[in-house]
Amino acid sequence: MSTANRVEIWADGGCLGNPGPGAWAFVIAGPGSEVRRSGYDPATTNNRMELAAVSEALRELARQPALAGLALTMTTDSQYVQKGITQWIRAWLANGWRTTAKQPVKNADLWRTLWELCQARAVEWHWVMGHAGNPMNEACHRMVEEEFKRRT
């Protein structure tokens, strides 16, 4: 979990069908605090929910002044999100939100939002395999499932 000088965020998203109804969830753990949130979209994709999870977490973190200035680790089970924000996005920016194949970047609206949110502070991005026993990733996944139960 968190240390005295670090904030850790775990985020997950999922979809019932793809596309279909979707949900996202995150846990923010900082010194002396923990925030858990989830949300729902009736018609979306899995990748959009993975992006929403990390973006919503960063928005919530910005509302936590006690956690400002602390080192930040974001953990996701989405290679799409982790690789997109750490490897691919700079090329997309340089290419006018087009891929190397000259196609429009999928979910560019959410990628733009995530990029803007990441400009406020340094984020160390980590990927973990989903459904592999990571306690915080599993907690986020349960929150996604609970959101489905409430909404569908």
C-alpha positions as CSV (number, residue, x, y, z in Angstrom):
1,M,0.0,0.0,0.0
2,S,1.0,3.6,0.3
3,T,4.1,5.0,2.1
4,A,4.5,8.4,3.7
5,N,5.6,10.0,0.5
6,R,3.7,8.1,-2.2
7,V,0.2,7.8,-3.6
8,E,-0.8,4.5,-5.2
9,I,-3.7,4.2,-7.5
10,W,-5.2,1.0,-8.9
11,A,-7.8,1.3,-11.7
12,D,-9.9,-1.1,-13.7
13,G,-12.7,-1.0,-16.3
14,G,-14.9,-3.6,-17.9
15,C,-17.7,-4.2,-20.2
16,L,-20.6,-6.7,-20.5
17,G,-20.1,-7.4,-24.2
18,N,-17.8,-5.2,-26.2
19,P,-19.5,-2.9,-26.9
20,G,-22.1,-3.0,-24.2
21,P,-22.8,-1.7,-20.7
22,G,-19.5,-0.8,-18.9
23,A,-18.1,0.2,-15.6
24,W,-14.9,1.6,-14.1
25,A,-13.4,1.7,-10.6
26,F,-10.4,2.9,-8.8
27,V,-8.7,2.9,-5.4
28,I,-6.5,5.8,-4.3
29,A,-4.3,5.0,-1.3
30,G,-2.2,7.8,0.2
31,P,-0.7,8.5,3.6
32,G,-3.6,8.1,6.0
33,S,-6.3,8.0,3.4
34,E,-8.1,5.8,0.9
35,V,-10.7,6.7,-1.7
36,R,-12.7,4.2,-3.7
37,R,-15.0,5.2,-6.5
38,S,-16.8,3.5,-9.4
39,G,-19.0,4.6,-12.3
40,Y,-21.2,3.2,-15.1
41,D,-21.9,3.8,-18.8
42,P,-24.8,2.1,-20.4
43,A,-23.2,1.8,-23.9
44,T,-19.4,1.8,-24.2
45,T,-16.4,-0.4,-24.8
46,N,-13.9,-2.1,-22.5
47,N,-11.0,0.2,-23.6
48,R,-13.1,3.3,-22.9
49,M,-13.8,2.0,-19.4
50,E,-10.2,1.3,-18.8
51,L,-9.4,4.9,-19.9
52,A,-12.2,6.3,-17.8
53,A,-11.0,4.5,-14.7
54,V,-7.5,6.1,-14.8
55,S,-8.8,9.5,-15.8
56,E,-11.5,9.5,-13.0
57,A,-8.8,8.5,-10.5
58,L,-6.6,11.4,-11.6
59,R,-9.5,13.8,-11.4
60,E,-10.3,12.6,-7.8
61,L,-6.6,12.9,-6.9
62,A,-6.6,16.5,-7.9
63,R,-9.4,17.1,-5.4
64,Q,-7.2,15.7,-2.6
65,P,-4.9,18.6,-1.5
66,A,-3.3,16.5,1.2
67,L,-1.9,14.2,-1.5
68,A,-0.5,17.0,-3.7
69,G,3.2,16.8,-4.4
70,L,3.6,13.1,-3.5
71,A,5.1,10.6,-5.9
72,L,2.3,8.8,-7.8
73,T,2.1,5.2,-9.1
74,M,-0.8,4.2,-11.3
75,T,-1.4,0.5,-11.7
76,T,-3.7,-0.9,-14.4
77,D,-4.3,-4.3,-15.9
78,S,-4.8,-2.7,-19.3
79,Q,-1.8,-2.8,-21.6
80,Y,-3.8,-0.6,-24.0
81,V,-3.8,2.2,-21.3
82,Q,-0.2,1.6,-20.0
83,K,1.4,1.4,-23.4
84,G,-0.8,4.1,-24.9
85,I,0.2,6.7,-22.3
86,T,3.9,5.7,-22.0
87,Q,4.8,4.7,-25.5
88,W,2.3,5.6,-28.2
89,I,0.8,9.0,-27.2
90,R,3.7,11.2,-28.2
91,A,3.6,9.8,-31.8
92,W,-0.2,10.4,-31.8
93,L,0.4,14.0,-30.7
94,A,3.0,14.6,-33.3
95,N,0.8,13.0,-36.0
96,G,-2.3,15.0,-35.3
97,W,-4.0,12.1,-33.4
98,R,-3.4,9.6,-36.2
99,T,-1.7,6.3,-35.9
100,T,1.4,5.3,-37.8
101,A,-1.0,3.7,-40.3
102,K,-2.5,7.2,-40.7
103,Q,-5.8,6.1,-39.2
104,P,-7.6,8.2,-36.5
105,V,-6.6,7.2,-33.0
106,K,-9.5,5.3,-31.4
107,N,-10.9,6.9,-28.2
108,A,-8.9,10.1,-29.0
109,D,-11.3,12.1,-26.8
110,L,-10.4,10.1,-23.8
111,W,-6.7,10.0,-24.7
112,R,-6.7,13.8,-24.9
113,T,-8.3,14.0,-21.5
114,L,-5.9,11.6,-19.9
115,W,-2.9,13.4,-21.5
116,E,-4.1,16.7,-20.0
117,L,-4.6,15.1,-16.6
118,C,-1.1,13.7,-16.7
119,Q,0.4,17.1,-17.3
120,A,-0.4,18.2,-13.7
121,R,2.0,15.7,-12.1
122,A,4.4,12.9,-12.9
123,V,2.8,9.5,-13.0
124,E,4.8,6.2,-12.8
125,W,2.7,3.7,-14.8
126,H,2.6,0.0,-13.9
127,W,0.9,-2.9,-15.6
128,V,-0.3,-6.0,-13.7
129,M,-2.0,-9.1,-15.2
130,G,-5.7,-9.0,-14.5
131,H,-7.4,-11.8,-12.6
132,A,-4.0,-13.0,-11.3
133,G,-4.4,-12.4,-7.6
134,N,-3.2,-8.8,-7.2
135,P,-5.3,-7.8,-4.2
136,M,-5.9,-4.2,-5.2
137,N,-6.6,-5.1,-8.9
138,E,-9.0,-7.7,-7.7
139,A,-10.7,-5.1,-5.4
140,C,-11.2,-2.8,-8.4
141,H,-12.6,-5.6,-10.4
142,R,-15.1,-6.5,-7.7
143,M,-16.1,-2.8,-7.6
144,V,-16.7,-3.0,-11.4
145,E,-18.8,-6.1,-10.9
146,E,-20.8,-4.4,-8.1
147,E,-21.5,-1.5,-10.4
148,F,-22.9,-3.9,-13.0
149,K,-25.1,-5.5,-10.4
150,R,-26.5,-2.1,-9.3
151,R,-27.2,-0.9,-12.9
152,T,-28.1,-3.9,-15.1
